[in-house]
């Protein structure tokens, strides 16, 4: 009989891939004969994973990545992709009906036609919280000010169990009746994941520095990027490009000999980034597509201009984190004058270049005080014990 299959359906955001991949590495350790297959639903997500060396190589070290549906512009291409999706769905359904499949999703199987996969596999389908850092009431309160992002109101039904990273996850109240619930620590804090990330990190970082004209053993600053458009919680509307420009100029003033690595997000507009880099004229700044967890390993500090989940990765490996931003008054009232995720931010600076200069000076001198995040395993082993026998087909 063919090997059992663990199929993971990720949404269009890379955060779901970052969340599930550390768990998949642990599943592979426990059930190495299981076929692990990750599905995404658009070409942009596939391409973003492909250019991220850590994610791409990690997935293919234990399984493979496939596109399912969508993404083609021509009629012929759309028909071909639709046919390929139908064939793949039939294979998944047949595998499930034979009792040889386990499905993990982030609400994808709530919707037709993919819901048919849950119907074929009711006892072996897991719904996972998308963000491994867990639900944040502060972030939700800020969102509620502007109704930018609403929590889904419909209870999830396409799951036999829920996997979450915070007991505050609204899905638990709506959807947990009659289902097993597993509360895990952030998956990116797992020893297996940190070992995997660090295994080839030094060689990757050294090559990145060497290719951009710097000594391969250099320390550096990292700035993780996001969207450069307007955010309603940012004072003055379209401030993001200006905040990045301020960061680059302060770093050039306070630490002119230290490289600055700029890590774009999938939503970062590269034309705007290139313009800001020209305007700031930092002689040692360059763009890197290495995974944030890799970049953080040798970073003097990791900066951002609005909260990024990459700050959590940095704090796990002992890199201090700085959020240099410009929240408006309503947002600051909700956050208490600090970050939306204060547990991941060592230094919060509200649009104060003088304070940023002082903090950068402390970092260069090695006098800044900061903490390293640590977590217990929570329900991780109980979840893997539940998952591994299913994945093995027992």
HUJO-V468796 format. One record per backbone hydrogen bond with DSSP energy under -1.0 kcal/mol. CO is the residue of the C=O (numbers start at 1). NH is the residue of the N-H. E is the energy in kcal/mol with one decimal. If there is no record, write none. Layout:
# HUJO-V468796
CO	NH	E
CO	NH	E
This chain:
# HUJO-V468796
4	35	-3.0
5	102	-2.1
6	37	-2.6
7	104	-2.4
8	39	-3.6
13	16	-1.2
14	18	-2.6
15	19	-1.8
16	20	-2.1
17	21	-2.2
20	24	-2.1
21	25	-2.0
22	26	-1.4
23	27	-2.5
24	28	-2.6
25	29	-1.5
26	30	-1.8
27	31	-3.0
31	34	-2.0
35	6	-3.3
36	64	-1.5
37	8	-2.7
38	66	-3.0
39	10	-2.6
40	68	-2.6
42	46	-1.7
43	47	-3.0
44	48	-2.4
45	49	-2.2
46	50	-2.1
47	51	-1.9
51	53	-1.1
52	56	-2.7
53	57	-2.5
54	58	-2.3
55	59	-2.5
56	60	-2.0
57	61	-1.0
59	62	-1.1
59	63	-1.9
64	38	-2.9
66	40	-2.5
74	78	-2.6
75	79	-2.5
76	80	-2.5
77	81	-2.5
78	82	-2.5
79	83	-2.5
80	84	-2.3
81	85	-2.4
82	86	-2.3
83	87	-2.1
84	88	-2.2
85	89	-2.7
86	90	-2.1
87	91	-2.1
88	92	-2.5
89	93	-2.7
90	94	-2.4
91	95	-2.4
92	96	-2.3
93	97	-2.6
94	98	-1.4
95	100	-2.4
96	99	-2.0
100	5	-3.1
102	7	-2.7
103	126	-2.9
104	9	-2.6
105	128	-2.6
107	110	-1.4
108	111	-1.6
111	115	-1.2
113	116	-1.4
114	117	-1.8
115	119	-2.1
116	120	-1.7
118	121	-1.5
121	124	-1.2
124	103	-2.7
125	160	-3.4
125	161	-1.0
126	105	-2.5
127	163	-2.7
131	134	-1.9
136	140	-2.3
137	141	-2.2
138	142	-2.3
139	143	-2.5
140	144	-2.4
143	147	-1.8
143	148	-1.2
157	159	-1.6
160	180	-1.3
161	127	-2.4
162	182	-2.5
163	129	-2.7
164	184	-3.1
166	169	-1.6
169	172	-1.9
170	174	-1.5
171	175	-3.2
172	176	-1.4
176	179	-2.4
180	162	-2.8
182	164	-2.8
183	379	-2.2
186	189	-1.9
187	190	-1.9
190	194	-2.4
191	195	-2.4
192	196	-2.0
193	197	-2.9
194	198	-2.1
195	199	-1.2
200	204	-2.2
201	205	-3.1
202	206	-2.5
203	207	-2.3
204	208	-2.2
205	209	-2.5
206	210	-2.7
207	211	-2.7
209	214	-2.7
210	213	-1.6
215	218	-1.8
220	300	-3.5
221	261	-3.1
222	303	-3.3
223	263	-2.6
231	234	-1.3
233	328	-2.4
234	237	-1.5
237	239	-2.1
239	243	-2.3
240	244	-2.1
241	245	-2.2
242	246	-2.3
243	247	-2.2
244	248	-2.5
245	249	-2.3
246	250	-2.5
247	251	-2.6
248	252	-2.0
249	253	-1.8
250	254	-2.9
251	255	-2.4
255	258	-1.6
259	221	-2.4
260	286	-2.3
261	223	-2.5
262	288	-2.6
263	225	-2.8
265	268	-1.4
269	273	-2.2
270	274	-2.5
271	275	-1.7
272	276	-2.6
273	277	-2.4
274	278	-1.9
275	279	-2.4
276	280	-2.8
277	281	-2.0
282	285	-1.2
284	260	-2.2
286	262	-2.9
291	295	-2.4
292	296	-2.2
294	297	-1.2
301	222	-2.2
302	322	-2.4
303	224	-2.7
304	324	-2.5
308	311	-1.8
309	312	-1.2
310	314	-1.8
311	315	-2.2
312	316	-1.5
314	319	-2.5
315	373	-1.6
320	302	-2.5
321	347	-2.0
322	304	-1.6
323	349	-2.9
325	351	-2.2
326	235	-3.7
328	332	-2.5
329	333	-1.9
330	334	-1.5
331	335	-2.4
332	337	-2.3
341	344	-2.2
342	345	-1.1
347	323	-2.5
349	325	-2.3
349	351	-1.2
352	356	-2.0
353	357	-2.4
354	358	-1.9
355	359	-2.4
356	360	-2.7
357	361	-2.2
358	362	-1.9
359	363	-2.3
360	364	-2.5
361	365	-2.0
362	367	-2.5
377	380	-2.4
379	383	-2.7
380	384	-2.6
381	385	-2.5
382	386	-1.7
383	387	-2.7
384	388	-3.2
387	391	-2.9
388	392	-2.1
389	394	-2.5
390	393	-1.3
